[in-house]
Amino acid sequence: MFHRKIMAKKSAAARKTVSSANLIELGADRLAVLLLEAATGNANLKRRLKLELAAEVGAADLALEIDKRLTALAASRTRVSWRKRPELIDDMSIHLDFIADRLAGLDAGLALDRIVAWFALYPGLASRVKDPKGEISALFFDAAPDLARVASAAGPEAAGPMMFDALQTRLSDWGGWIGRAAPDLSEPMAGDLLARLTEGRPRPTGRLALVVRKLADRTGDVQAWADAIPDIEKSKPDVGAEIARRLAASGRVIEARIALEASRPRPPTASKWALRTGSLPQAEPSDAWDAAEIVVLEAEGAADEAQARRWALFERNLSAETLRAFIGRLPDFDDVEALDRAQTVAAAWPDAAKGMAFLMDWPALREAAAMVLNRAADLRLDADQTALWSGRLAGRYPNAALSLIRARARLLCRQGLGRSDEVRVLSAEAAGMTETPGALDGIVPHAEFIDELEALSRPGRPGWR
């Protein structure tokens, strides 16, 4: 037996919806008429239609159509008002899309020449377009990945000399664009350009050095990256740390240690008075340098010393990332003891808000609740922290949540804001929370809390109850 599939007829409303399916049903002839009507008075739509038609003919015809518009834009000296700026940006975007997508797919070499010409329009446009919001410069900066795509498709032999020459002639602009494009370049393309900029040439400086570092990042060339940094900068702890990390990751452990020691944090020069009194200045700590030393110690095989440095770094900066790295290298069961120690450090942290943030983010809600009850007077939280953390604690630790809200209200009163709307809202919220079972465990009754607020704000004046 055969079953006939019955197609449901579209409703009138569905048939009137502007969609690709419904437009296709109009037929090519009707759509062509509509497009011609729409293109009348819409220059950008007309240009796009011509580009579409040229693309159907072939790469050479599309390139010629693009050339006509780029040449006209380059020759124009007419100033562009803010009203005309969106139309110009749309025009530029249309031609960029056809270069990077359609033409590059047909002939990457032709696309390379046109995208260079497209970027070459920037100086002229920047001088004659009223652009207080920087939309023109953003258009070119955002086009850098398209440049990378076309250059990579064209290959190093064609694109390498072009990009090198561009950097030599207009570094101020091309340095930014190629630096932005570097992560998206193919590795052969990035390597070719890096070699052109470094081999047999003086060490790069300024903006060119930034481009070289971007290209070295793309190719993984640690030496080129390091050579693009001035020697005086290499003695700075954070810079030397980054060099050491890269060298260690590439297996050059001895050089990594040399770079690290050359940038070890050193105390400032002591004054004569300090020398006489013995109060010598201490080196400013650098978390980046200490983290790099841990990496180098690991590479040197000094795992135990690296672990000791991790713990010391955690005790100094309360970094969850450092703690996770420390715990992840411990034997089974030792990690529980280490986590308990870490949470004790956080709970006693001099900046109570930072210690609380660590516990809430870990998360260690039980320890955070205990910290609130023990150190509520030390907490200096803003409104967002108070709302977020009290909300997270309210379900299991209502007394800690209530203490957080009260701590915020007390802080505002001490700041002279006892009669503010925020304090009134916090007071009302605290009153409502006292109805929750366990909310008052270990803390003062609500009436006593209100009396405290009154005393902190304007002693002797009623009005809080």
Buried (B, 14 or more C-beta within 10 A) or exposed (E): EEEEEEEEEEEEEEEEEEEEEEEEEEEEEEEEEEBEEEBEEEEBBBBBBBBBEBBEEEBEBBBEBBBEBBEEBBEEEEEBEEEBBEEBBBBBBBBBBBBBBBBBEBBBBBBBBBBBBBBBBBEBBBEEBEBEEEBBBEBBBEBBBBBBBBBBBBBBEBBBEBBBEBBEEBBEBBBBBBBBBBBBBBEBBBBBBBBBBBEEEEBBEEBBBBBBBBBBBBBBBBBBBBBBBEEEEBBBBBBBBBBBBBBBEBEBBEBBBBBBEBBBBEEEEBEEEBEEEEEEEEEEEBBBBBBBBBBBBBBBEBEEBBBBBBBEBBBEBBBBEBBEBBBEBBEEEEBEEBBEBBBEBBBEBEEBBEBBBBBBEBEBBBBBBBBBBEBBEBBEBEEEBBBBBBEBBBEEBBBBBBBBBBBBBBBBBEEEBBBBEEBBEBBEBBBEBBEBEEBBEEBEEBEEBBBBBBEBBBEEEEEBE
